[in-house]
């Protein structure tokens, strides 16, 4: 079978991601995660505003930073718990209780941070290496010849790395950790995928994007058509206050602020809650499909990869780097080597002790004052 046809046939498993829309536990937990993060940000935002009003700028800044961190932890824990529930569904495992999923989601946070830091360090190392190579290309004559090879290789490597980040690393990092891998195991699997199965994974990601786009189009079309019809009929029966409330919800709040009265205010609040819940529910389903689809892609291509050899190679390289760094630190502590010390002595200019005129090591007498040097 043709390789492309084989990969396209494998993408049919992505339609299983649509089952995530029927997972009410994951759906409810995702909505609760969004609401919890918003409530945490609102609480800390209120406290921050109080500190700012009292002139405590430092406390306001610290509270804002703390609130952002707490909200991020709350959101990541809930989001990871949703992913773990969908990973269990993708593996046909029994659904675990929500408290257990939340605890497992919180436990993946340190590994997630560790994997991000590892990728950032590798990116910095690559940028330094490429910069050194480009500086070498500034050498006259040899530089242009080297650049003819360095440019295409660097461009191809950067392009492949970009695609690997967009279609492999970023979407499959979380599923690799949700499957119980350590930081090194997850990175080894993603590295293997980026080197050996980049095109199949890119094809799968494009098919998943098409499925998600169709799901989102259908859902928001349903919401839009239903909202327009219901709003028109509501305006006819309930009165123009509903229409004014809709205008206020759209951004100007002119319906509420323009004197529509307590009835208009009540309709505005009801419309805001109802419309917000409807839109968040419609947006949550495509998110669930994306998470489930990435779990399926990970299981299809990465779960069975044996990482022992890759991990051993990575540990060996990291050990070499640590040994070189330790040797460099020891040399710095010991000071310059004898060779360097003699070079420093030789590089120091000689002078006549009588008149301070310049001399050379071979001079017997000073050329300025005739003082005997040897």
C-alpha positions, 0 to 999 in steps of 0.5 A: 500500500502506498505510504501516503494512503496508509497514513491517510487510512490511519487518520480514520481513528481520529473520528473517535475524537468526536466521542469526547463530545459525549463525555459529560464528566470531561465536559462538566470538569472543563466548564468548571475549570474555566469558571474556577480560574475566572473566579480566582482571577476576579477575587485577586483582582478585587484585592489588587484594586483595594491595595491600589486604591490605598496606595500600596503599589507593591502589595497590589503588584504582589497580589496580582502576580500571586493571583495569576499564579494561583489561577494558572495552577487551577486552570492547568490542574483542571485542564490536565484532569480533563486530558487524563479522563479523555486519555483513559477514554482513548485507551478504553480504560475504566473512567477514574473518579474526578478527584483522582483525575484532579490529583493526577493533573496536579502531579503532572505540573512539575513534569510539564514545567521540567519539559518546557525548561528542557526545550527552552535550554535546547533552543538556547543551545541551538541559537548559540551554536548557529550564532557561532557558525554565522560568526565563523562565516565572517572569515574572509574567503573561507566564510562565503564558501562555508555559508553556501553550505551553512545557509541551506542546512540551517534553513532546513533545520529551522523549518523542520524544527518549527513544524516539529514544535507546531505539530509534534511537540506542542500538541503531544507534550501533554498527552505524553505526560498524561500517559505517565511518562517521565520528563526524559521519556516524554522528550525522547518519544517526541524527539523520535517522532520529530525525526522519524514520523514528522510527515505522518503526524503533520497529516494527522494534525491537519485532519484533526484540524479539519474535523475540529473546524467542522464541529465548531462551524456546526455548533456556532451555526446552531448557536447563531441561528437559534439565538437570532430567531429566539431574540427576534421572537423575544423582542416581539413578546417580551418587549424592546428591553430584551433588544436593548439588553442585547445591545448592552451585551454586545459591548456598549451597555447602552440598553442598560445605561439608557434607561430601560429600567429594572426590567431591562437590567434583569433581562440583561443579567439573564441574557448575559448568563444564558448567552455566556453559558451557551457560548462557553458550552459550544466552545468547550466541545471543540476543545474536548475534540482537540484534546481527545484527538491529540491523545489518539495521535499520541497513542497511534505513533508514540506510545509504543516507542522504546525510549531506553536507548534514546534516554541512554544517549541523552544521559551520556551527552548530558554527562559529558556536558556536565563533566566539561563544565566541571573541568572548566570550573576547576580550571578557573579555581586553580588559576591560569596554567603554567603555559598561560603564566609564561605567556603572560610573562613573555608578553609583558614589555621589558624596561631598563631599571635605571631610565625605564627605557624599552629593552629586549631580553637579548640586550646587554646594555640599555640603548638609552642610558648605557646601563648594564642589564646583564 
